[in-house]
Amino acid sequence: MSARGRKASLPPADHSRPESLAFDRLTVRHYNSDGRVKEYDFSALPVAEPLQRSLAALFAARCASSWTRHGTSKSVHAHVAGFATFLSQQEQPPRDLDEISAALVKRWWLSVRTTAGGRKLFSSVTLLLRGDARLQTGPVVEELARRVGDLPSTRQSFNEADFEQVKLVARRMFRAALLRIEDNARHLERWRGGEFTSDSRERELGEALDVLARTGALPHTRGPAGQTTLAGRYRRVLGGATSEVTWQRLFLSRREATALGVLLMAEYGWNLSVIDRAVTPRATADPGMDGHPTYRIPLVKYRRGAGRHYETENVTDSGAGSPGRLITQALRATRFARVLADRLAPGTDHFVAWRTHRADKTTGDMERPLPVGPIRFGVSYDDARDWGKKEGIGGSPFQRGRRTVLAVERGERAQHSQETHDRTYVLPDQRVQAAAVPVIAAGAASAVRKAREAVKLAAMLSEVRDPAHAETATADCSDADGSPVPAPGGGCGASFLLCLACTNARVHADHHPRLGHLHQALTQMRSVLPPSAWERDWGDTHARLEDLKNTIGDGGWRHALARITDADREIVDHLLTGELNP
């Protein structure tokens, strides 16, 4: 069934899918999901005929079972041609697949591994070759199954100022076109309503617009030499014969449609293939009590794989600046082109529709929607590249712009998997990496704070000293032989600083001045040592002393600091220099 609800005609009862491999076994026909065919001639490969036939058979099998888009088969065929060129340059080129050795595959890998394109070529062709039974045993299997990682992406997002400039240029161009079409549409409606008097210029202009809306063109006359010119009456009322004053009154031009595509990319993260295939959004049957339309937008994304090609987005036009306002404006700007296309080819339903200046000019790209009369659909890579060059951007803004939208501005995936979003868009992007530095630093600092909060004083607090306990540099020890860090010769082998972390230790009031002085010394050291070094060597001890300070209270701590003796200072100095370490 078509998008407009018309039932599709069934194929004949004896219908079967055409064979991919032609009778000569060297020509492969690939039928895409739309039933259009593209041929590949394997006899042109610079290798022996048996190898040509083997490669063609593998290629045809994938065309028949896996690939639905010509873009895929075209890319793989180019990769196969590159592999064939490599084989032809060997001293003894293999005549068929059974002569391809592990050493040859490894030599090929070493020649292509340094570039992203070379790695993609290797992955593509080895996947194809693994389908042949002759290459499924022996040492060559391991080389063909080599895991190939991606090189870091060199494509980066726009900086904020550049992306705003791209959107500004597109917005100005599309808005000017929308205002022009709306103004002429109002004049056409007034003419159809019979508002103009006979023989007035307004009436003649309305008649011209009506002819243009119904046919997409205006009557021309043929001169003696065979040249065609716009009929005089229309040229007079329209003010000339250029596209700017004739068909552009009701239709977007190629550049204006590209500007609309840029805005769709910037607003929704759509890429060129999605824009090409997007059908006309429909407002929900009940837009709600507020009257704001909510559009349901079916999208097609073939790279997601069979069964996952389609998804739907819903956006609401609740006023200027809302997500759905661009959809409303785009529907208004493309309505005459869409209606004309459906009149010329019933069932045609594409969102981004525009009129070409050269209706006789065709394209060999069979993946894109077919033109209908003078109406074209979507935005091609050439359209985007030419638009970017003419507007001073340097090239197509779509790949960098989409990366900016998805990785930087929205930070969420669009018509692809979460893995692709993270690996392809987010992780390699320098703007994302720069923005992540303070976030990661804050997270690390928070983790350290949490860890410090978890470091508590393990030593027991006591009111007075027990004579049976042995005195240490920081506390008294109740059981040296039961130390968690025993010495080789018996007793405790831990640093005196770790007494604060031992449950055998006892801290009483006489220890408070010395520990208070140690706390002051560690705090002062923090300002002169590198943070990582201080945290490593003194962080835990400082945290335990902080816990002791909080337990004693500010008053008790101040009282302890007032009782610091020269002996306390000397012992702390020895602790900090390591002279008291075991």
N, C-alpha and C positions, 0 to 999 in steps of 0.2 A: 504494500500500500504506500502511496506517495505521502509526502508531508502534508498535503492538502486533503488527504482522505480519499483519494481516488484509488480504486483497486487496480493493481498491476496485472497485466495480461500474463497468463501462464505460458511457458514454452511448450513446443509440440511434445506429444507423448514419447516420441523416439529421440528426444533431445539428450545429448551427452556432452560433457565438457570436451572441447577440442584437445587433441594431443599436443603436448608441449614440444616434443622432439619431431622435427620434420622427417620426411622420408629419406633425405640424404644423411641423416644422423649427425649433421654438422650445424644445422640451423635450429635454434630454440625459440619458440614462441611463448611469451609470457602474457597471460591474460590477467589483468588486475581485477580488483573487486567490482569495478564498473563494467567489466567485460571488454575493455579495450585492449588491443594486442600490441606488443612491442617485440620485434625480432632481434636476435643476436646471432651473428655469423661467427662461428668458432673456427672456420677455415682460415680466417685472417690471423689467427694466433701464430707467432713465429716458432712453432714446435712441430714435431712429426705428426702425421695424420692420425696414427693410433692414439696418441696422447690428446689430440684435438677431440676425437670422438669420446674418449673417456671423460674429459672435462665437460663436454657438452651433455653427456648422460647424467653426470652428477648435478650439473646446473639445472637441467630439465626436471629432475626429480624434486628439487627444492621449489622450482617454479610451480609445479603441480600440487605440492603438498603444504608449503609453508608461507610463501611470499604472496602478499595481497596487493602490494604497491610496486609500481614500476621504479620508484626511487630506490627500493631495496635491490632489485635485480640489476639495475643500472650500476649501482655502487659496487656490487659483488663482481659483476662482469669486468669492471675497470680493474678491480683487484686481481682477478684471474689473469687479465692481460699483463699486469705488472709481474706476476709470478712467472708467466710464460716467457716474458722478456728476460728475466733472471736466468731461467733454465737455458735459453738459447745462447747465453753468453758463457756457458760452461765449456770446458775443453771437450767433454763427451756428454752432450745433452741427452737426457733420457728419452727413449722413444715411446714409453708408455709409463703408467703409474707404478707398475711393478719394478721399475728400474730406479725409482726415487728412494734413496738411502737416508739413513739417519744423519750421516755426515753432511749430505747435501742440504737437508732441512736445517741443520744447525748452522751451516754456512750462510744460508738465506736469512736466518734469524739474526745472525750477527751483522748482516748488511743493512737491516731495516730497523733495528731496535732503538736507534738513537732519535727517531722522530715519532711524533704522535700518529702521523699518517702511516708510517711504516708499521707501527705496532697494530694499527687497525687493519691494515692489509694482511698482515700475518695471521691475526685472529680469524679474519673472514675466510681466508683461503684454507687454513688448516681445518676449520670446522667443516668446510665443504669436502675436503679430501678424506676426512675420517669416515665419510659415508661409503667409501669403496672397500670391499672385502679384502683386497690385496694389501691394504694399508692398515689392517686391524690386527696384525701379528708382527712380532719381531721388534728390534730396537727402534724402528721408525715410529712406533706407536707412542713412545715416551716423548719424542721430539715434537710430534704433532699435537700432543696433549699438553704442551708447555703452558704454564699459567702466565698470562701476559697482563701486567698491570698498566694502568694509564699513566702517562706522564703528566706533571702538573699543568693545569690549564693556563694558557697565556691570555685568554679573553677575560677582561675585567669589566666591572660595572662602571657606569658613568659616575663622575663625582656629582655632588648635589647641584652645583651651578650649571653644569653642562646639561644635565637631564631636565632641569627646569627650562633651559633654553629650547631644548628639543620639543618639549610639550607646549611651550609658548608659541613656537613657529607653527606647529600642527594645529593648535587651538585657533589661532588667528585665521589660518587658511580655511579651516572647516567652518568656522563661524561665518566668515564672509560668504562662503558658498551657501550655507543654510539660509542666511538672510535674503540672498538673491533668489533662491528657489521659493522661499515662503512668499516673498513679495510678488513674484510672477504667478504663483499658485492662487493667491488672493485675487489677482486680476483675472485669471482664467475662471474662477468661480463666479465672479461678478458678470463676466461675459455669458457664461452658461445660464446665469439667472436672468439674462435679458436686461441688465441695468444700463447698457450703453445705447445711445441713439445711433440710428443708421448713418452711414457715411462719416462717422467720427473716427479719429485715429485710434481711440481706445477700443472701439469695436473691431477694427482691423487687426490690432495687436492681439486681442482676445481670440480672434479666428486663427491667427498664426500659432498662438500657443496651443489651441485645441488640436490643430493638425500635428504639431510637434509632439504633444502628449500621446496621440493615438498611433502615430507612425514612427516617431523618433527622428524624423527628418522633415525637410520642407521641399516643395516642388522646385526643380531646377529646369533650366532651358539649355538646349544644346546649340552651340555655335557652329559656324560653317566648318571650322577645323575639327569639330568633334568635341571641343571642350565644353564642360558644363558649368553653368553659373546659376546662382540663386535667382529665382524669378524676381523681376523688377519690383513688383508690388510688395513682396515680402522684404526685399532689401531696403526699400524705402521706409516701411513702417518700423522695421527693427533697427534701423540705423547702420546697416552694413551687412556683410556676409561672413564675418569672422565667427568662430565658434563662441567667442565671449559674448556676442550679442544675439546669437541664434540658439543652438541647442543647449548651451550652458545655462539658459534661463530656467530650465526644468531638470537638468541632469548634472550630476557631479562629473568633473573631469578626472582623468587618471591621477593627477597630482593631488586633487582634493580627496579622492577616495583613499589614496595612500595616507594622507593626513588623518583621515578618519581611522584608518587601521592603526596608526601610531597612537591615537587616543585610546582605542580599544585595548591595545597592548599596555599602555600606561595605567589604565583604569582596572583592567581585569587580568592582566598577565597573559593574554592570548598570544600565541605565536602565529606565523604566517599560515601554517596548515590549518589551524583552527579557524582563522579568519576566512580562509578560502571556503571552508566547508560549513560554516555557520549558517543555519537556516533562519528565517525570519522569526524573531522572538514574538510570542503571543502573550498578551495580558491575560491574567486569570479571569475566569468568568465573573467572579465577584470580587472587585477590587477593594471592598470594605466600605465602611461608612464614611471614611474620610475622602473617598474618591481617588486616592492615589493608586496608580496601576502598579501591579507587581508582574514582572515579566518572567516567563519561563523560557530559558535559553538552552536548547539541546546542542551539545558540542560533540565533535567527532575527533578522536585522537588515535590514529592507527598504530602508532608505535607502542601502545600499551598492550598489544597482543589480542588475539582472537577472544571474543567474549567480553572484552573490557574496553571496546572502542568508544562507547558512548557514556556520557554523563550529562547532568543537567545543572545549570546554575539558575538561581532565582534572585532577582534584584528589584528593588522598589524605587520608583520615582516619587519621592516625597518633597520635591522642590529643588531649587538650585543647590548644587554641591552634593546632592544625594547620589548613591551609586547608580540608580536607574535613569538619571536625567540624560546621560549620554545616549542610552538606548532610545529614548523618546526622540531626541534630536536626530539620531541616525535614521530612524524610521521615517521621519518627516523629510529628510534630505534625499532618501533613496526611493521614495514611494512611486514616483513616476517611472523610474527605471524598472522597478520590480513588477509594476502592473503591466508595463509594455512587454517585458520578458514573458510573463505568464500568458499574455494575449498571443504572442508569437509562438510560444511553445508551452501549451497548457501543462501545468504540474511543476513548472520551474519555480523553485523557491530557494533563493539565496539572499542573505541579509545584506551584504556589502555589494551593491549593484551600481554600475556607472556606465556612462556612454563613452565609447572610443571615438577618436577623431578619424581613425582609419578602419572602417568596418571591413575592408577587404583584407586587412592584415591578420594573418593567422599565426598560431603558435604550435610548436611540435610537442609541447608538454601535455601529455595525455592524463596526467594526474590531477590537473586543475579542472574546475567546472567548465564545460563547453560553452562557448559564447552563443548568444541568441541574438541574431541580427546585429545591431550596433551595440548591444549591451554586453558588458563584460562583468565578471564577478571576482570578488576577493582582491588580494594584493599579491603579486608575484615578487620573487627575489629581485628581479630586474627593476620592477616598479620601485621597490624600497631602496635599492642602491642608487637609482637615478634621482629619486627624491632627496636622499641624503646629500648627494653631491651638489645638486642644484641649490639646496638650502644651506650649504656651507658646513654640513656636519661631517663630510668626508666619506660617507658610505651608508649602508643600511643601518638604521638605529635599532632594529628589532632584537637582535641577539643580545647586544649590550643593554638595551633598554629593558628587555624581559628579565635579564639577570638582576638589574637594579631593582625592579619591582618585587621580584620573588625573594631575592637574597637579602636586600637591604631594607626596602620600605615595608613590605608586608611580612617578610620572614616566615612565610608559609608556602607550601607547595600549591601548584595549580593542577594542570592536566597531566601529572606524572606521579610516580611513586615517591614515597618519602625517602627511599634510598637514593634515587636519582636526584632529588632535591638537595639532599645533604652532600652527596659526593660531587655533583656537577655544578651546582649553583652556590652553595653556602661555603663549604670548606675552602675552595681555592680562591675565593674572592678577597682581595686585599682590603676593601672597605669593611667587610665583615670581620676580618682578622684584626684590623685596627680598633674597631668598635668593641671587640671582645677583650682586648687587653685590660682595660680598667675593670670590666666585669669579672674576669678571671682573677685579677689581683684582689678585688674586694672579696670574692669567694674564698680565696686562699687565706686572706687575713681573717675572715670570719671563721674558717676552719681552725686556724691557729688559736683564735680566741676561745672557741669551743673546747679545743684540746687543752688549753691552759686551765679553763674552768674545771676540766675533769681531773687535772693534776692537783691532788690534795695532800695536805700534811698527813703522813701515815704514822708518825711518831705520836706516842700517847702523852697527853699533858698531865702533869702532877703538881701538887701544891708545894711539896718540899722534896729535897733530894733523899734517895734511899742509899744508905751507906754501903749496901751490898752491890750496888750497881757501879760499873766501871765508867769513869769519866772519859769522854771523847772531846774532840775540838768543837762539836756543835751540839751534843746532847750526852745523856748517860745511857749506857747499854746494859740491858737486863739479861742478855743471853748471847754472848759473842760466839759460843760454839754452835748455836742454832741459827747462824747467819744465813740468809738466802744466797750470799755470795761468799762461800767458804774459801779460806786461803789453803794453798797446797799443804802447808805444815800445820794446819789447824787454826781455829779462830776465824775472824772475819777478814775478808780480802777486799772489801769495798772501800771507796773513797769516803772520807768523813762527811762530804756533802750529801752522800746518799743515806746518811743516818736519818735525815728528815723523811725519807721514803721507806723506812723500816719500822715494822710494828714492834720490834724489840727495843726501840729507842724510847727514852723518857725525857721530856722537856719540862723544866721547872723554871721558876722565876729568875734564878741566877743565870740562866742561859739567855734570857730575853735581851739584855744589852748587847751581847756579842752577836746574836742573830739579827738584831736591829741594825747594827753597824754593817753586817754582811749584806743586808737588804739595801742599805744606802750605797754601798760600794758597787753592787751589781747594777743598780739603777743608773749610777754615773757611767759605768762601763758601756751601758746601752747606747749612749750618745756618741761614743767614739769608735765603737766596733761596727763592722758590717752587720746588717740585721741577720743575715743567714748564719754568720759565725756566732753571734751572741745567742741566737735561738738554740743553736746546736750545743753550745758549751754550758750556757748558764740559764737558759729559759725555764727548764723544769725546776731548778733550785729556786729561782726567783718566784715562780708560781706557788711553790710550797710556803715560801716566806710570806707571800701575800695572803695566803690562807691563814697562816699563823697570826698575821697582823689583824685580819678581820675578826679572828676568834678572840684575841685579847682586847680589841677595841682601841679607839683612838687615844683615850686617856691613858690606858695601860701602856700603849706603845710609846707615847711621849715620855712617860715616866721611865721606861726602859732606856730610851735614847739619852736621857739625862744622866744615866748611871754607867755609860761606857767608860771602860778603863783602858790604860795603855796596854795592858796584857790582852784585852779583847782586840785592840787594833793590831797588835803584833800577830796574834793567832790568825786573824782574818787575812792579813797580808800573806802569811805562809799558805793559807788555803788557796788564795787566788793565784799564787805563783806555782802551786803544785808541790811545794816542798813537803807537805804533810800527806801526800798520796802514798798508798802502800807500794 
